[in-house]
Amino acid sequence: MIIYDLKCEKGHRFEGWFKDQQAWTLQNSQKLVSCPICSSSNVDIVPSSITIMGKDSRAAGKFQEKEISPLKALQVLHQYIDKNFEDVGEKFAEVALKIHSGEEEKRNIKGTTTPQEENNLKEEGVQFIKIPMLKMDS
């Protein structure tokens, strides 16, 4: 599995998950990859802050996939979220609505919601993703 950061021609950023680089190339060439915001199928890969490279990929100038365990992938994801998202705790729905309506500056946030708050966010058209938090044993 490989995750690419993608951007459409209108500048919307999102991520895509593909079996491998060939799957990305095939799907993109057939215009099967589209922006979840505007539905544009003119999509390109953008540089990502998380890249896994093989030893000799720097010398060759090409990226090589390197298998990592699902646990390690989740750890890397959670480290990225901890570093790049503001924790708004139980006020996630409130803050997300304010950002969506332009009352607060646009930024990455994380927090918790109730099922009712999630439904309200969906009804208002606020995009969010639920990521389960890991409980790590020492």
Residue, then its C-alpha position, 0 to 999 in steps of 0.5 A: m500500500i502506498i499513500y500519495d499526497l495529491k493536488c487537483e488543478k484548482g489547488h485542493r489537496f487530498e491523499g490517495w491510497f494505492k496498491d503500488q505506483q503502477a496502480w496510481t499511474l494506471q488509475n490517474s491515466q484513465k482519469l479515475v482519480s478525482c478531487p473529493i472537493c471539486s471532482s476534477s480529474n486533473v490530479d498530480i502528486v505533490p511532495s509529502s512530508i512523510t516519504i519512505m525511501g530505499k537505501d540506493s534510491r537517492a543515488a538513482g534519483k527514484f523512489q523505491e517502496k519499502e515495506i513497513s508494518p501496519l503498526k509502524a505506519l500508524q505510529v508514523l501517522h500519529q506522530y505526523i498528526d501530533k506534530n502538525f494538528e492543533d488539539v482542540g479536544e472536545k470542542f472539535a465540532e464547534v471549532a470545525l464549524k467556525i473554520h468552515s464558516g470562515e469565523e476562524e482561520k483555516r488550520n489543521i485540528k484534531g479532537t473528539t466528537t460525539p456521534q450527533e456532532e459528527n452527523n451535524l458536521k456531515e450535514e453542514g458539509v464539513q469534511f473530516i476524517k476519523i482516525p482511531m487513537l492508538k493505545m501503545d503498550s510500554 
